[in-house]
Amino acid sequence: MEILFLLIPISLILIGLIVLALLWAIKSGQFDDLEGPAHEVLMDDDNVRPVKKE
């Protein structure tokens, strides 16, 4: 029972840190463009030079 006096404040501090990290990520623009990087992977670069084998 006494361990709860330690675990509850620690868990509340961790939840607070997680909420702060989420708010920081939202304010810094981490979630602005979710689809752009995914589509960039699929786009081919036609100007790539073939590797010459000797």
Rosetta blueprint (number, residue, H / E / L):
1 M L
2 E L
3 I L
4 L H
5 F H
6 L H
7 L H
8 I H
9 P H
10 I H
11 S H
12 L H
13 I H
14 L H
15 I H
16 G H
17 L H
18 I H
19 V H
20 L H
21 A H
22 L H
23 L H
24 W H
25 A H
26 I H
27 K H
28 S L
29 G L
30 Q L
31 F L
32 D L
33 D L
34 L L
35 E L
36 G H
37 P H
38 A H
39 H H
40 E H
41 V H
42 L H
43 M L
44 D L
45 D L
46 D L
47 N L
48 V L
49 R L
50 P L
51 V L
52 K L
53 K L
54 E L
